[in-house]
């Protein structure tokens, strides 16, 4: 191995942990006018200091017809958060205000829009089942997935 290649290898090895952390501490979820998320399972690296979810709505329908958000709660609390969110109405983004069962949630967006939420993975526990879903009325029957804390 040449001296310059060895030096390059050392630089890459130093840079990789930083790159890996940046890549693993964020996720982009796409949603559409067919009432779908493009992912059903998420694993959050417990070593992340913060985790950022970007939600994109690639459809064309407005928020009052095909609104989407990304809401994180436990599997246990899902039903209550969903039902009380529906009752809270569109003005509250279909979430009960200050609902402490909600671990993280984006704004409700319409077609062509994008939104983000950042939260602390320390709010999650290993071995607990979490779900992410869209709280727009009726959407969580399809727009729902599992999330867990991993390594
Ligand atoms: Co939705």
Boltz pocket constraint, residues with backbone or C-beta under 6 A from the ligand:
constraints:
  - pocket:
      binder: B
      contacts: [[A, 35], [A, 66], [A, 67], [A, 68], [A, 69], [A, 134], [A, 135], [A, 136], [A, 139], [A, 143]]
      max_distance: 6.0
